[in-house]
Amino acid sequence: FSARFRLHHRGNPPLLGFFDPFYFLPTMDPPNRVPNGRFSLCPDGEDWGGIFMPMGSRHGLLLIFHLSRKLLLVSDPFNVDQHRLAVPPGFDLEKAPVSGAVFRAAGDIRHFQVVLVTTETDEQQHTRVIARVYSSETGGWGDCISTPLPSKLPTKSRVDFTIGVLVGHCLYWLLNDRSATSDILDGILEFDLERQILAVKPVPVDIPKKNMCQFQVMRAEGGGLGILFLSNFSAQLWKMETDSDGVASWVLGRTVELDKLLSLNTEEGESLVIQGFAEYNNVVFLRTHTNLFTIQLESLQFKKIFRPNIMTRYHPFESVYAAGMC
């Protein structure tokens, strides 16, 4: 599996719209706009009541955790097709947060893989991150992969994960320990899909930990790992660079003054939070008290979409779509 993994899009698939969280809302303009009601996540005639947790989408597939039935649903909204996977032992949301990601191997439109990550604490109170990979080709889960959490974290830590982002051949999640009192982020979890290993990378030391909705792992300008950090009404774009000795460090690139870009009234108690991110197009979903914006981080082109749902995390859907498909 690992030797065959490559991004299977030469160019970026378009951002067709987003799920809110299960209803699809198109964002493209006609004639490329996806018709309302075109996508469905639930097969006809089935009762899928219960509690769901979307885990993001990629390569035309949406990953959903069905908490009530303890199942993973891999949904193809184009074809109203769903695959149901039993959650492997050790990934219990009642004990620790769980996150995941879905993707396809290069040129493979039939099969897919799913990565699940969580934490576990042993009898000596040492906490580690664990991951397992499902392959639809083999129909089973691979062996458990693990890495220890940074020693600075207290024992019995309850670590949250952000939605996973694919950069190159690695998946990344921001880590946040809800039991900690420190004022910095706790690291970035990296899962290398080619080498099948986990690692925890540091975050820029100058970034305070205020609210996880102010941070986003992303693809940096020119490629590589980056972080978007909202500081008041400015967006700081950080990039990890490696020097000639192989030592990696964070470098602050551009700073975008969002209040000026979006014509925000900063004197009326306005605030900004991140509510979604489209990884291939580098488009961030930013919510104010009254509006939801999408911003392309290279060109800084933006759209005002609608009045947002404050409690909703939006899940962008990027995929190739031929207008007029039935």
Secondary structure, 3 states (H helix, E strand, C coil): CHHHCCCCCCCCCCEEEEECCCCEEECCCCCCCCCCCCCCCCCCCCCCCCCEEEEEEECCEEEEEECCCCEEEEEECCCCEEEEEECCCCCCCCCCCCEEEEECCCCCCCCCEEEEEEEEECCCCCEEEEEEEEECCCCEECCCEEEECCCCCCCCCCEEECCCEEECCEEEEEEEECCCCCCECCEEEEEECCCCEEEEECCCCCCECCCHHHEEEEECCCCCEEEEEEECCEEEEEEEEECCCCCEEEEEEEEEEHHHHCCCCCCCCCCCEEEEEECCCCEEEEECCCCEEEEECCCCCEEECCCCCCCCCCEEEECCCCCCCC
